[in-house]
């Protein structure tokens, strides 16, 4: 237990927002500042209302005017204010003032914190529903070196600014309370962010934990929790393992996406990526410096026996990150939903790299029976954008024939529809593929690994086999967070 939390009143299982703020206010050591931009001082208001705030709140402020905000926190390079960079500057600035103005010798037990948010609520045209960055920098022990930090990105789903402001205030309280009293269970802390909120009021699409008390937290796994808990539809993380905001990464970008199980990533996966990427960046409308490549895994591809295997997920993430790639996890089983998601953030070229079997599935009507317009509605969403499919061939295991866009078999009712998209240049064959690796399938490699057979090493990209052996990947399960022996009081 963090020694700094030993002094406190014995509140147990109190769910209300007022009780949460009062518990913090009555703790004689928790002390910090609130800096809220764009949606009022909604979080600080809860602490003021509950009573006893004078022992908790050193300062509460809102720098609404851009000139004042720039004077306090500096001018952002891109001129935007609702950004992660702005939030970081706010947290750093306010914590620095805390350290400068509060004498540690006089207050040796104080646990400093700085809560900040920078938010844009719904605009008058209601074209943009609003979003924001929320963060907390804090300490659980006055003697600890460095601060812990939780940063998250939220999207509002309500249609009134007043309701969005109220939601923001509740999220802020839940975050502060969770940081001090549920820090030892970060996955549960995420769930508690929705205390007194419905899932249809707010989306949380990115979260990152950092600091001495979160050294054991893998942010990729936290990213998965956002999907599992229905907090968002898509999450993304980079090669360094930190979570990324999909909207920021995709904004106005040319996007090349490869869907797969990557269990594990094979030479075929990398050949698909490399060959399609070479074609993609040669497209007339594509600029390489404005292009992002995404390895995408659908949630259904993460399920084993109906449940998500977290250890298996982490193994796949480990290998893809080691190759320097960004990974996206989505709920989009159908390709058209993935393209719809991308098109929310870019009007530039979108490329989908896939194998023959995937393309055949796209033309299977059974996947679109839930749509009133059936397959035509789905294809309208999929292909009307600036999109192209890069098709990797497959060797027919029975005949040895190489299957391409020219000889694949779709359902007879779909033939004319397929021809329409094929002849309009929406499907392009990858012709310079490596014929020597076409026999490689991830499921066969995985079977060899798990059964201890030889010969799978050469089926994987360079260095991947060594990582699998060294870290014994695809061999175990992620250990569940243990119940604490002694919960903080």
Sine and cosine of phi, psi and omega as CSV:
sin_phi,cos_phi,sin_psi,cos_psi,sin_omega,cos_omega
0.00,0.00,0.67,-0.74,0.03,-1.00
-0.90,0.43,0.81,-0.59,-0.12,-0.99
-0.88,0.47,-0.47,0.88,-0.05,-1.00
-0.93,0.37,-0.21,0.98,-0.03,-1.00
-0.97,-0.23,0.28,0.96,-0.08,-1.00
-0.95,0.32,-0.49,0.87,0.01,-1.00
-1.00,-0.04,0.91,-0.41,0.01,-1.00
-0.16,-0.99,0.37,-0.93,0.08,-1.00
-0.99,0.17,0.52,-0.86,-0.15,-0.99
-1.00,0.08,0.96,0.29,0.11,-0.99
-1.00,0.04,0.68,-0.74,0.00,-1.00
-0.74,-0.67,0.79,-0.62,0.13,-0.99
0.79,0.62,0.76,0.65,0.03,-1.00
-0.99,-0.16,0.92,-0.40,-0.14,-0.99
-1.00,0.07,-0.39,0.92,-0.17,-0.99
-0.94,0.34,0.42,-0.91,0.04,-1.00
-0.90,0.44,-0.65,0.76,0.02,-1.00
-0.88,0.48,-0.66,0.75,-0.01,-1.00
-0.91,0.42,-0.59,0.81,0.03,-1.00
-0.90,0.43,-0.74,0.67,-0.02,-1.00
-0.92,0.40,-0.60,0.80,-0.01,-1.00
-0.92,0.39,-0.61,0.79,0.03,-1.00
-0.88,0.48,-0.65,0.76,0.02,-1.00
-0.94,0.34,-0.70,0.72,-0.01,-1.00
-0.88,0.47,-0.55,0.83,-0.04,-1.00
-1.00,0.09,-0.12,0.99,0.13,-0.99
-0.98,0.21,0.87,-0.49,-0.12,-0.99
-0.94,0.34,-0.17,0.99,-0.10,-1.00
-0.97,-0.24,-0.51,0.86,-0.05,-1.00
-0.94,0.34,0.83,-0.55,-0.16,-0.99
-0.46,-0.89,0.79,-0.61,-0.04,-1.00
-0.18,-0.98,-0.24,-0.97,-0.09,-1.00
-0.83,-0.56,0.38,-0.92,0.05,-1.00
-0.84,-0.55,0.79,-0.62,0.08,-1.00
-0.76,-0.66,0.94,-0.35,-0.11,-0.99
-0.80,-0.60,0.81,-0.58,-0.05,-1.00
-0.86,-0.50,0.81,-0.59,0.23,-0.97
0.96,-0.27,-0.32,0.95,-0.03,-1.00
-0.63,-0.78,0.48,0.88,-0.01,-1.00
0.98,0.18,0.10,-1.00,0.01,-1.00
-1.00,-0.04,0.88,0.48,-0.17,-0.99
-0.94,0.33,-0.60,0.80,-0.01,-1.00
-0.97,0.26,-0.73,0.68,0.01,-1.00
-0.86,0.51,-0.56,0.83,-0.03,-1.00
-0.85,0.53,-0.64,0.77,0.01,-1.00
-0.89,0.46,-0.62,0.78,-0.02,-1.00
-0.95,0.32,-0.61,0.79,0.05,-1.00
-0.90,0.43,-0.65,0.76,-0.08,-1.00
-0.94,0.34,-0.54,0.84,-0.11,-0.99
-0.96,0.28,-0.34,0.94,0.00,-1.00
0.99,-0.15,0.45,-0.89,0.04,-1.00
0.96,0.27,0.29,0.96,-0.09,-1.00
-0.94,0.33,-0.36,0.93,-0.06,-1.00
-0.89,0.46,-0.43,0.90,0.03,-1.00
-1.00,0.05,-0.11,0.99,-0.06,-1.00
-0.91,-0.42,-0.67,0.75,-0.15,-0.99
-0.99,-0.13,0.92,-0.39,0.07,-1.00
-0.98,0.20,-0.59,0.81,-0.04,-1.00
-0.30,-0.95,0.58,-0.81,0.15,-0.99
-0.72,-0.69,0.77,-0.64,-0.08,-1.00
-0.54,-0.84,0.35,-0.94,0.11,-0.99
-0.69,-0.73,0.91,-0.42,0.03,-1.00
-0.99,-0.14,0.98,0.21,-0.09,-1.00
-0.95,0.30,-0.71,0.71,-0.04,-1.00
-0.92,0.39,0.74,-0.67,-0.08,-1.00
-0.88,0.47,-0.60,0.80,-0.01,-1.00
-0.90,0.43,-0.68,0.73,0.02,-1.00
-0.92,0.38,-0.67,0.74,-0.01,-1.00
-0.88,0.48,-0.68,0.73,0.03,-1.00
-0.91,0.42,-0.61,0.80,0.00,-1.00
-0.91,0.41,-0.53,0.85,-0.03,-1.00
-0.99,0.10,-0.76,0.65,-0.17,-0.99
-0.95,-0.31,-0.05,1.00,-0.01,-1.00
1.00,-0.09,0.28,-0.96,-0.02,-1.00
-1.00,-0.04,0.79,-0.62,0.04,-1.00
-0.98,0.22,0.60,-0.80,-0.06,-1.00
-0.87,0.49,-0.64,0.77,-0.06,-1.00
-1.00,-0.02,0.01,1.00,0.05,-1.00
0.97,0.24,0.08,1.00,0.00,-1.00
-0.99,-0.11,0.41,-0.91,-0.08,-1.00
-0.89,-0.45,-0.45,0.89,0.01,-1.00
-1.00,-0.09,0.96,0.27,-0.05,-1.00
-0.66,-0.75,0.32,-0.95,0.05,-1.00
-0.91,0.41,-0.59,0.81,0.02,-1.00
-0.88,0.47,-0.66,0.75,0.02,-1.00
-0.90,0.44,-0.68,0.73,0.02,-1.00
-0.87,0.50,-0.68,0.73,0.01,-1.00
-0.88,0.48,-0.68,0.74,0.02,-1.00
-0.89,0.45,-0.63,0.78,0.02,-1.00
-0.90,0.44,-0.74,0.68,-0.02,-1.00
-0.89,0.46,-0.69,0.72,-0.01,-1.00
-0.90,0.43,-0.72,0.70,-0.04,-1.00
-0.90,0.45,-0.75,0.66,-0.07,-1.00
-0.93,0.37,-0.58,0.81,0.03,-1.00
-0.94,0.33,-0.58,0.82,0.04,-1.00
-0.89,0.46,-0.65,0.76,0.04,-1.00
-0.91,0.42,-0.62,0.78,0.05,-1.00
-0.85,0.52,-0.73,0.68,-0.04,-1.00
-0.91,0.42,-0.59,0.81,-0.04,-1.00
-0.97,0.26,-0.54,0.84,-0.18,-0.98
-0.99,-0.16,-0.33,0.94,0.00,-1.00
-0.96,-0.28,0.88,-0.47,-0.05,-1.00
-0.97,0.24,0.87,-0.49,-0.02,-1.00
-0.91,0.42,-0.50,0.87,-0.02,-1.00
-0.92,0.39,-0.58,0.81,0.02,-1.00
-0.99,0.13,-0.41,0.91,-0.04,-1.00
-0.75,-0.66,0.92,0.38,-0.09,-1.00
-0.92,0.38,-0.36,0.93,-0.07,-1.00
-0.98,-0.20,0.02,1.00,-0.04,-1.00
-0.90,0.44,0.71,-0.70,0.11,-0.99
-0.97,-0.25,0.97,-0.26,-0.06,-1.00
-0.97,0.26,0.57,-0.82,0.17,-0.99
-0.55,-0.84,0.45,-0.89,0.16,-0.99
-0.72,-0.69,0.85,-0.52,0.08,-1.00
-0.97,-0.25,0.70,-0.71,0.00,-1.00
-0.59,-0.81,0.50,-0.87,0.18,-0.98
-0.54,-0.84,0.50,-0.86,0.12,-0.99
-0.74,-0.67,0.89,-0.46,-0.27,-0.96
-0.69,-0.73,0.56,-0.83,0.19,-0.98
-0.86,-0.50,0.90,-0.43,0.05,-1.00
-0.99,0.13,0.02,-1.00,-0.08,-1.00
-0.83,0.56,0.63,-0.78,0.00,-1.00
-1.00,0.04,0.15,-0.99,-0.10,-1.00
-0.91,0.41,-0.49,0.87,0.02,-1.00
-0.98,0.20,-0.25,0.97,-0.04,-1.00
0.87,0.48,0.37,0.93,0.11,-0.99
-0.97,0.25,-0.55,0.83,0.00,-1.00
-0.89,-0.45,0.86,-0.51,-0.09,-1.00
-0.98,0.22,-0.29,0.96,0.04,-1.00
0.97,-0.23,0.44,-0.90,0.00,-1.00
-0.35,-0.94,0.07,-1.00,0.02,-1.00
-0.11,-0.99,0.22,-0.98,0.06,-1.00
-0.94,-0.35,0.73,-0.69,-0.02,-1.00
-0.78,-0.62,0.70,-0.71,-0.03,-1.00
-0.51,-0.86,0.38,-0.92,0.04,-1.00
-0.66,-0.75,0.81,-0.59,0.14,-0.99
-0.93,-0.36,0.80,-0.60,-0.16,-0.99
-0.41,-0.91,0.16,-0.99,0.08,-1.00
-0.73,-0.68,0.55,-0.84,-0.01,-1.00
-0.97,-0.26,-0.17,0.98,0.03,-1.00
-0.58,-0.81,0.81,-0.58,-0.05,-1.00
-0.89,0.46,-0.31,0.95,-0.02,-1.00
-1.00,-0.08,-0.12,0.99,-0.07,-1.00
-0.93,0.37,0.53,-0.85,0.04,-1.00
-1.00,-0.01,0.83,-0.55,-0.03,-1.00
1.00,0.10,0.29,-0.96,-0.04,-1.00
-0.94,-0.34,0.47,-0.89,0.20,-0.98
-1.00,0.09,0.40,-0.92,-0.05,-1.00
-0.50,-0.87,0.67,-0.74,0.12,-0.99
-0.80,-0.60,0.82,-0.57,0.01,-1.00
-0.81,-0.58,0.72,-0.69,0.04,-1.00
-0.63,-0.77,0.41,-0.91,0.05,-1.00
-0.92,-0.40,0.70,-0.71,-0.04,-1.00
-0.83,-0.56,0.45,-0.89,0.12,-0.99
-0.79,-0.62,0.76,-0.65,0.01,-1.00
-0.99,0.13,0.59,-0.81,0.05,-1.00
-0.92,-0.39,-0.17,0.99,0.00,-1.00
-0.98,0.18,0.30,-0.95,-0.09,-1.00
-0.95,-0.31,0.22,0.98,0.06,-1.00
-0.77,-0.63,0.70,-0.71,-0.01,-1.00
-0.87,0.49,-0.62,0.78,-0.02,-1.00
-0.87,0.48,-0.69,0.73,0.01,-1.00
-0.92,0.40,-0.61,0.79,0.02,-1.00
-0.91,0.42,-0.63,0.78,0.03,-1.00
-0.89,0.45,-0.68,0.74,0.02,-1.00
-0.89,0.45,-0.66,0.75,0.03,-1.00
-0.88,0.47,-0.69,0.72,0.01,-1.00
-0.86,0.51,-0.68,0.73,0.00,-1.00
-0.87,0.49,-0.66,0.75,0.00,-1.00
-0.93,0.37,-0.68,0.73,0.03,-1.00
-0.86,0.51,-0.68,0.74,0.00,-1.00
-0.87,0.49,-0.70,0.72,0.04,-1.00
-0.89,0.46,-0.72,0.69,0.00,-1.00
-0.87,0.49,-0.61,0.79,0.01,-1.00
-0.92,0.40,-0.75,0.67,-0.03,-1.00
-0.90,0.44,-0.71,0.71,0.00,-1.00
-0.89,0.46,-0.72,0.69,-0.01,-1.00
-0.89,0.46,-0.60,0.80,-0.02,-1.00
-0.89,0.45,-0.64,0.77,-0.05,-1.00
-1.00,0.08,-0.47,0.88,-0.12,-0.99
-0.88,-0.48,-0.14,0.99,0.04,-1.00
-0.76,-0.65,0.33,0.94,-0.04,-1.00
-0.86,0.50,-0.46,0.89,-0.05,-1.00
-0.98,0.20,-0.13,0.99,0.04,-1.00
-0.75,-0.67,0.96,0.27,-0.12,-0.99
-0.87,0.50,-0.55,0.84,0.01,-1.00
-0.93,0.38,-0.63,0.78,0.07,-1.00
-0.95,0.31,-0.55,0.84,0.06,-1.00
-0.84,0.55,-0.65,0.76,0.04,-1.00
-0.87,0.50,-0.70,0.71,0.00,-1.00
-0.89,0.46,-0.62,0.78,-0.04,-1.00
-0.93,0.37,-0.25,0.97,0.06,-1.00
-0.88,0.47,-0.37,0.93,0.00,-1.00
-0.99,-0.13,0.18,0.98,0.09,-1.00
-0.83,0.56,0.79,-0.61,0.01,-1.00
0.93,0.38,0.34,0.94,0.06,-1.00
-0.75,-0.67,0.55,-0.83,0.12,-0.99
-1.00,0.00,0.50,-0.87,-0.01,-1.00
-0.89,0.46,-0.42,0.91,-0.03,-1.00
-0.99,0.10,0.12,0.99,0.06,-1.00
-0.99,-0.17,-0.36,0.93,-0.18,-0.98
-0.43,-0.90,0.63,-0.77,0.11,-0.99
-0.90,-0.44,0.72,-0.69,0.14,-0.99
-0.92,-0.38,0.93,-0.36,-0.12,-0.99
-0.92,-0.38,0.10,0.99,0.12,-0.99
-0.33,-0.95,0.64,-0.77,0.10,-1.00
-0.51,-0.86,0.62,-0.78,0.09,-1.00
-0.70,-0.72,0.73,-0.68,0.10,-0.99
-0.96,-0.28,0.65,-0.76,0.07,-1.00
-0.48,-0.88,0.32,-0.95,0.02,-1.00
0.89,-0.46,0.14,-0.99,-0.10,-0.99
-0.87,0.50,-0.56,0.83,-0.01,-1.00
-1.00,0.08,-0.06,1.00,0.02,-1.00
-0.88,-0.48,0.37,0.93,-0.01,-1.00
-0.87,0.49,-0.53,0.85,-0.02,-1.00
-1.00,0.06,0.05,1.00,-0.02,-1.00
-1.00,0.01,0.82,-0.57,0.11,-0.99
-1.00,-0.10,0.91,-0.41,-0.08,-1.00
-0.91,0.42,-0.38,0.93,0.09,-1.00
-0.91,0.42,-0.63,0.78,0.03,-1.00
-0.94,0.35,-0.58,0.81,0.08,-1.00
-0.91,0.42,-0.58,0.81,0.06,-1.00
-0.87,0.48,-0.67,0.75,0.02,-1.00
-0.89,0.45,-0.58,0.82,0.00,-1.00
-0.89,0.46,-0.58,0.82,0.03,-1.00
-0.87,0.50,-0.62,0.79,0.05,-1.00
-0.95,0.32,-0.74,0.67,-0.06,-1.00
-0.87,0.48,-0.59,0.81,-0.06,-1.00
-1.00,0.00,0.20,0.98,0.02,-1.00
0.86,0.52,0.55,0.83,0.05,-1.00
-1.00,0.09,-0.36,0.93,-0.02,-1.00
-0.32,-0.95,0.17,-0.99,-0.02,-1.00
-0.98,-0.18,-0.32,0.95,-0.05,-1.00
-0.46,-0.89,0.67,-0.74,0.05,-1.00
-0.73,-0.68,0.29,-0.96,-0.12,-0.99
-0.53,-0.85,0.61,-0.79,0.10,-0.99
-0.64,-0.77,0.44,-0.90,-0.09,-1.00
-0.99,-0.12,-0.02,-1.00,-0.02,-1.00
-0.86,0.52,-0.44,0.90,0.00,-1.00
-0.99,0.14,-0.04,1.00,0.03,-1.00
1.00,0.00,-0.13,0.99,0.02,-1.00
-0.99,0.11,0.55,-0.83,-0.01,-1.00
-0.96,0.29,0.56,-0.83,0.00,-1.00
-0.87,-0.50,0.44,-0.90,0.08,-1.00
-1.00,0.08,0.91,-0.42,-0.04,-1.00
-0.80,0.60,-0.69,0.72,-0.03,-1.00
-0.85,0.53,-0.67,0.75,-0.02,-1.00
-0.94,0.34,-0.61,0.79,-0.04,-1.00
-0.96,0.27,-0.51,0.86,-0.09,-1.00
-1.00,-0.06,-0.22,0.98,-0.17,-0.99
-0.84,0.54,0.90,-0.44,0.05,-1.00
0.85,0.52,0.40,0.92,-0.02,-1.00
-1.00,-0.08,0.43,-0.90,0.30,-0.95
-0.98,0.18,0.76,-0.65,-0.12,-0.99
-0.87,-0.50,0.80,-0.60,0.14,-0.99
-0.90,-0.43,0.88,-0.47,-0.09,-1.00
-0.88,-0.47,0.69,-0.73,0.08,-1.00
-0.87,-0.48,0.87,-0.50,0.03,-1.00
-0.99,-0.13,0.65,-0.76,0.05,-1.00
-0.08,-1.00,0.09,-1.00,0.09,-1.00
-1.00,0.06,-0.52,0.86,0.01,-1.00
0.77,0.64,0.77,0.64,-0.13,-0.99
-0.82,-0.57,0.93,0.36,0.00,1.00
-1.00,-0.07,0.04,-1.00,0.09,-1.00
-0.92,0.38,0.72,-0.70,-0.09,-1.00
-0.88,-0.47,0.06,-1.00,0.06,-1.00
-0.89,0.46,-0.55,0.84,0.03,-1.00
-0.90,0.43,-0.71,0.71,0.05,-1.00
-0.82,0.57,-0.69,0.72,-0.06,-1.00
-0.96,0.29,-0.54,0.84,0.07,-1.00
-0.93,0.38,-0.64,0.77,0.07,-1.00
-0.86,0.51,-0.72,0.69,-0.01,-1.00
-0.89,0.45,-0.80,0.60,-0.11,-0.99
-0.90,0.45,-0.69,0.72,-0.06,-1.00
-0.95,0.32,-0.64,0.77,0.02,-1.00
-0.94,0.33,-0.57,0.82,0.01,-1.00
-0.90,0.43,-0.65,0.76,0.02,-1.00
-0.88,0.48,-0.61,0.79,0.04,-1.00
-0.95,0.31,-0.69,0.73,-0.10,-1.00
-0.87,0.50,-0.73,0.68,-0.07,-1.00
-0.96,0.28,-0.19,0.98,0.08,-1.00
-1.00,0.03,-0.14,0.99,0.03,-1.00
-0.88,0.47,0.59,-0.81,-0.12,-0.99
-0.86,0.50,-0.58,0.81,-0.08,-1.00
-1.00,-0.03,0.06,1.00,-0.10,-0.99
-0.96,-0.26,0.77,-0.63,0.12,-0.99
-0.95,-0.30,0.82,-0.58,-0.10,-0.99
-0.86,0.50,-0.63,0.78,-0.04,-1.00
-0.94,0.34,-0.23,0.97,0.02,-1.00
-0.91,-0.41,0.53,0.85,-0.06,-1.00
-0.88,-0.47,0.67,-0.74,0.08,-1.00
-0.83,-0.55,0.66,-0.75,0.04,-1.00
-0.95,-0.31,0.74,-0.67,-0.05,-1.00
-0.81,-0.59,0.78,-0.62,0.17,-0.98
-1.00,-0.08,0.92,-0.38,-0.14,-0.99
-0.95,-0.32,0.69,-0.72,0.05,-1.00
-0.83,-0.56,0.82,-0.57,0.05,-1.00
-0.98,0.19,0.41,-0.91,-0.02,-1.00
-0.86,0.51,-0.58,0.82,0.00,-1.00
-0.90,0.43,-0.46,0.89,0.05,-1.00
-0.97,0.22,-0.16,0.99,0.00,-1.00
-0.99,-0.13,-0.10,0.99,-0.09,-1.00
-1.00,-0.03,0.72,-0.69,0.10,-0.99
-0.84,-0.54,0.84,-0.54,-0.03,-1.00
0.83,0.56,0.61,0.79,0.06,-1.00
1.00,0.09,-0.15,0.99,-0.02,-1.00
-0.87,-0.50,0.45,-0.89,0.05,-1.00
-0.99,0.14,0.82,-0.57,0.04,-1.00
-1.00,-0.03,0.97,-0.23,-0.10,-1.00
-0.92,0.39,-0.60,0.80,0.03,-1.00
-0.89,0.45,-0.66,0.75,0.01,-1.00
-0.90,0.43,-0.66,0.75,0.05,-1.00
-0.87,0.50,-0.72,0.70,-0.03,-1.00
-0.91,0.42,-0.56,0.83,0.04,-1.00
-0.90,0.44,-0.71,0.71,0.02,-1.00
-0.90,0.44,-0.69,0.72,0.00,-1.00
-0.88,0.48,-0.66,0.75,-0.01,-1.00
-0.84,0.55,-0.71,0.71,-0.06,-1.00
-0.95,0.31,-0.69,0.72,0.00,-1.00
-0.90,0.43,-0.64,0.77,0.04,-1.00
-0.91,0.41,-0.60,0.80,0.00,-1.00
-0.90,0.43,-0.41,0.91,0.04,-1.00
-1.00,0.03,0.02,1.00,0.08,-1.00
1.00,0.07,0.41,0.91,-0.08,-1.00
-0.95,-0.31,0.44,-0.90,0.12,-0.99
-1.00,0.00,0.62,-0.79,-0.08,-1.00
-0.86,-0.52,0.65,-0.76,0.07,-1.00
-0.85,-0.53,0.74,-0.68,0.10,-0.99
-0.95,-0.33,0.77,-0.63,-0.06,-1.00
-0.72,-0.69,0.23,-0.97,0.13,-0.99
-1.00,-0.10,0.10,1.00,-0.16,-0.99
-1.00,0.07,0.99,-0.12,0.02,-1.00
-0.94,0.34,-0.62,0.79,0.00,-1.00
-1.00,-0.01,0.58,-0.81,-0.03,-1.00
-0.89,0.45,-0.58,0.81,-0.07,-1.00
-0.90,0.44,-0.51,0.86,0.04,-1.00
-0.94,0.35,-0.60,0.80,0.06,-1.00
-0.89,0.45,-0.70,0.71,0.00,-1.00
-0.91,0.41,-0.63,0.78,0.07,-1.00
-0.85,0.52,-0.68,0.74,0.01,-1.00
-0.89,0.45,-0.73,0.68,0.03,-1.00
-0.86,0.52,-0.67,0.74,-0.10,-0.99
-0.95,0.32,-0.17,0.99,0.13,-0.99
-0.93,0.37,-0.39,0.92,-0.15,-0.99
-0.87,-0.50,-0.16,0.99,-0.02,-1.00
-0.51,-0.86,0.53,-0.85,0.14,-0.99
-0.94,-0.34,0.09,1.00,-0.03,-1.00
-0.99,0.13,-0.01,-1.00,-0.07,-1.00
-0.90,0.44,0.71,-0.71,0.10,-1.00
-0.89,-0.45,0.76,-0.65,0.04,-1.00
-0.87,-0.50,0.67,-0.74,0.08,-1.00
-0.89,-0.46,0.86,-0.51,0.06,-1.00
-0.99,-0.13,0.81,-0.59,-0.04,-1.00
-0.48,-0.88,0.27,-0.96,0.07,-1.00
-1.00,0.00,0.14,-0.99,-0.06,-1.00
-0.85,0.52,-0.69,0.72,-0.03,-1.00
-0.86,0.51,-0.63,0.78,0.02,-1.00
-0.90,0.44,-0.65,0.76,-0.01,-1.00
-0.92,0.39,-0.64,0.77,0.04,-1.00
-0.88,0.48,-0.66,0.76,0.01,-1.00
-0.89,0.45,-0.59,0.81,0.00,-1.00
-0.86,0.51,-0.53,0.85,-0.02,-1.00
-1.00,-0.09,0.38,0.92,0.06,-1.00
-0.99,-0.17,0.88,-0.47,-0.10,-0.99
-0.89,0.46,-0.42,0.91,-0.11,-0.99
-0.89,0.46,-0.38,0.92,-0.02,-1.00
-0.98,0.19,-0.12,0.99,-0.12,-0.99
-0.83,-0.56,0.26,0.97,-0.04,-1.00
-0.92,0.39,-0.38,0.93,0.00,-1.00
-0.98,0.20,-0.18,0.98,0.00,-1.00
-1.00,-0.02,0.68,-0.74,0.00,-1.00
-0.89,0.46,-0.54,0.84,0.01,-1.00
-1.00,-0.08,0.10,1.00,0.05,-1.00
0.86,0.51,-0.56,-0.83,-0.08,-1.00
-0.92,0.40,-0.48,0.88,0.00,-1.00
-0.93,0.38,-0.61,0.79,0.06,-1.00
-0.90,0.43,-0.69,0.72,0.00,-1.00
-0.90,0.45,-0.67,0.74,-0.03,-1.00
-0.94,0.33,-0.49,0.87,0.09,-1.00
-0.90,0.44,-0.62,0.79,0.03,-1.00
-0.97,0.25,-0.52,0.85,-0.07,-1.00
-0.98,0.18,-0.73,0.68,-0.21,-0.98
-0.97,-0.26,-0.14,0.99,-0.04,-1.00
-0.97,0.24,-0.29,0.96,0.06,-1.00
-0.97,0.25,0.07,-1.00,0.05,-1.00
-0.98,0.19,0.97,0.26,-0.14,-0.99
-0.82,-0.57,0.54,-0.84,0.08,-1.00
-0.60,-0.80,0.62,-0.78,0.05,-1.00
-0.99,-0.16,0.78,-0.63,0.07,-1.00
-0.97,-0.26,0.92,-0.40,-0.19,-0.98
-0.99,-0.17,0.85,-0.53,0.06,-1.00
-1.00,-0.05,0.75,-0.66,-0.10,-0.99
-0.94,0.34,0.24,-0.97,0.04,-1.00
-0.70,-0.71,0.60,-0.80,0.03,-1.00
-1.00,-0.05,0.86,-0.51,0.02,-1.00
-0.90,0.44,0.88,-0.48,-0.08,-1.00
-0.91,0.42,-0.38,0.92,-0.03,-1.00
-1.00,0.02,-0.69,0.72,-0.09,-1.00
-0.98,-0.22,-0.31,0.95,-0.06,-1.00
0.99,0.17,0.02,1.00,0.00,-1.00
-0.94,0.33,0.63,-0.77,0.07,-1.00
-1.00,0.09,0.88,-0.48,-0.05,-1.00
-1.00,-0.03,0.80,-0.60,0.03,-1.00
-0.75,-0.66,-0.13,-0.99,0.02,-1.00
-0.91,0.41,-0.30,0.96,-0.07,-1.00
-1.00,0.10,-0.35,0.94,-0.07,-1.00
-0.73,-0.69,0.24,0.97,0.03,-1.00
-0.95,0.31,0.41,-0.91,-0.04,-1.00
-0.95,-0.30,0.94,-0.34,0.14,-0.99
-0.97,-0.24,0.21,-0.98,-0.01,-1.00
-0.85,0.53,0.64,-0.77,-0.03,-1.00
-0.76,0.65,-0.60,0.80,-0.01,-1.00
-0.93,0.36,-0.31,0.95,-0.06,-1.00
-0.99,-0.16,-0.07,1.00,-0.11,-0.99
-0.85,0.52,-0.74,0.67,-0.05,-1.00
-0.92,0.39,-0.61,0.79,0.05,-1.00
-0.90,0.44,-0.68,0.73,0.02,-1.00
-0.88,0.47,-0.70,0.72,-0.01,-1.00
-0.87,0.50,-0.61,0.80,-0.01,-1.00
-0.86,0.51,-0.74,0.67,-0.02,-1.00
-0.96,0.29,-0.59,0.81,0.02,-1.00
-0.89,0.45,-0.74,0.67,-0.07,-1.00
-0.97,0.22,-0.24,0.97,0.07,-1.00
-1.00,-0.08,0.25,0.97,0.13,-0.99
0.97,0.25,0.31,0.95,0.00,-1.00
-0.99,0.13,-0.27,0.96,0.01,-1.00
-0.83,-0.55,0.82,-0.58,-0.01,-1.00
-0.80,-0.59,0.77,-0.63,0.01,-1.00
-0.97,0.23,0.63,-0.78,0.18,-0.98
-1.00,0.05,0.93,-0.36,-0.14,-0.99
-0.98,-0.19,-0.35,0.94,-0.02,-1.00
-0.99,-0.14,0.63,0.77,0.03,-1.00
-0.95,0.32,0.24,-0.97,0.02,-1.00
-1.00,-0.05,0.96,-0.29,-0.05,-1.00
-0.93,0.36,-0.29,0.96,-0.06,-1.00
-0.97,0.23,-0.20,0.98,-0.07,-1.00
-0.90,-0.44,0.15,0.99,-0.10,-1.00
-0.93,0.38,-0.23,0.97,0.01,-1.00
-1.00,0.10,-0.08,1.00,-0.10,-1.00
-1.00,0.07,0.79,-0.61,0.08,-1.00
-0.75,-0.66,0.67,-0.75,-0.04,-1.00
-0.83,0.55,-0.65,0.76,-0.05,-1.00
-0.90,0.44,-0.56,0.83,0.03,-1.00
-0.95,0.32,-0.66,0.76,0.04,-1.00
-0.88,0.47,-0.71,0.71,-0.02,-1.00
-0.88,0.48,-0.67,0.74,0.02,-1.00
-0.88,0.48,-0.65,0.76,0.01,-1.00
-0.91,0.40,-0.63,0.78,0.00,-1.00
-0.91,0.42,-0.75,0.66,-0.11,-0.99
-0.96,0.29,-0.41,0.91,0.01,-1.00
-0.99,-0.14,0.02,1.00,0.07,-1.00
0.97,0.23,0.35,0.94,0.02,-1.00
-0.98,0.20,0.31,-0.95,0.03,-1.00
-0.99,-0.12,0.22,-0.97,0.16,-0.99
1.00,-0.09,-0.01,1.00,-0.02,-1.00
-1.00,0.08,-0.34,0.94,-0.10,-1.00
-0.85,0.52,-0.64,0.77,-0.05,-1.00
-0.96,0.28,-0.11,0.99,0.00,-1.00
-1.00,0.03,-0.10,1.00,-0.11,-0.99
-0.92,-0.38,0.38,-0.93,0.06,-1.00
-0.86,0.51,0.36,-0.93,-0.05,-1.00
-0.84,0.54,0.75,-0.66,0.05,-1.00
1.00,0.01,-0.29,0.96,-0.06,-1.00
-0.94,0.33,-0.67,0.74,0.00,-1.00
-0.87,0.50,-0.63,0.77,0.00,-1.00
-0.90,0.44,-0.65,0.76,0.02,-1.00
-0.91,0.42,-0.69,0.73,0.00,-1.00
-0.87,0.50,-0.69,0.73,-0.02,-1.00
-0.94,0.33,-0.69,0.73,-0.06,-1.00
-0.91,0.42,-0.67,0.74,-0.07,-1.00
-0.99,-0.15,0.02,1.00,0.02,-1.00
0.79,0.61,0.79,0.62,-0.02,-1.00
-0.96,0.29,0.38,-0.93,-0.03,-1.00
0.87,0.50,0.53,0.85,-0.05,-1.00
-0.81,-0.59,-0.11,0.99,-0.10,-0.99
-0.45,-0.89,-0.29,-0.96,-0.03,-1.00
-0.78,-0.62,0.51,-0.86,0.10,-1.00
-0.93,0.37,0.74,-0.67,0.00,-1.00
-0.94,0.33,0.77,-0.63,0.03,-1.00
-0.91,0.41,0.49,-0.87,0.06,-1.00
-0.86,0.50,0.78,-0.63,-0.04,-1.00
-0.98,0.19,0.52,-0.85,0.13,-0.99
-0.92,0.40,0.69,-0.73,-0.02,-1.00
-0.92,0.38,0.57,-0.82,0.07,-1.00
-0.93,0.37,-0.66,0.75,0.00,-1.00
-0.70,-0.71,0.94,-0.34,-0.01,-1.00
-0.96,0.27,0.53,-0.85,0.05,-1.00
-0.88,0.47,0.63,-0.77,-0.09,-1.00
-1.00,0.08,0.00,0.00,0.00,0.00
